[in-house]
């Protein structure tokens, strides 16, 4: 999904409002790496995604299961999720996902992406719907409300998004960066097919 101008402006304003002192503090462990696949895999794939992006949901639904089974689980690559929220709801959902125990992260974002129509596109009930999804993952409403109000976590996520814009020129979701040690990254935007994903992994090795 190409980034709407309004979302770009809002994201820039939030990131710009983050005090330098806050950004310089030790990283919040909730902002640590979330990924799947062997840590020593020869190729590292960064997926920049938004939980309210329909194209991200399409990739996760149609392509990711085969990527996981045939590439990630076999040690050919590691996929790392990088938050790139397109709107405030996506930012809140990302914060909720990162506030769950790390072992629940993959399952939770998978559930959110598979059920976007149930929580992301309702009229006026999106937060309650998201709270209900979080409850299924074991998060109480009290904890959910704390996460929603945690502006430090939100700023941390937006700072990471700003890094993605600066370092990887990300302008749309999903976007991917295929990286092999000592070789230049190979970037791709859009909901890629399994065959294209597999080819990019191989190209990264040879680059």
PyMOL commands that set and color helices and strands:
alter all, ss='L'
color gray80, all
select helices_A, chain A and resi 5-16+20-24+29-31+54-72+88-99+102-114+116-119+126-136+141-148+151-168+194-206
alter helices_A, ss='H'
color red, helices_A
select strands_A, chain A and resi 34-36+43-49+78-83+175-180+186-189
alter strands_A, ss='S'
color yellow, strands_A
deselect
rebuild
show_as cartoon
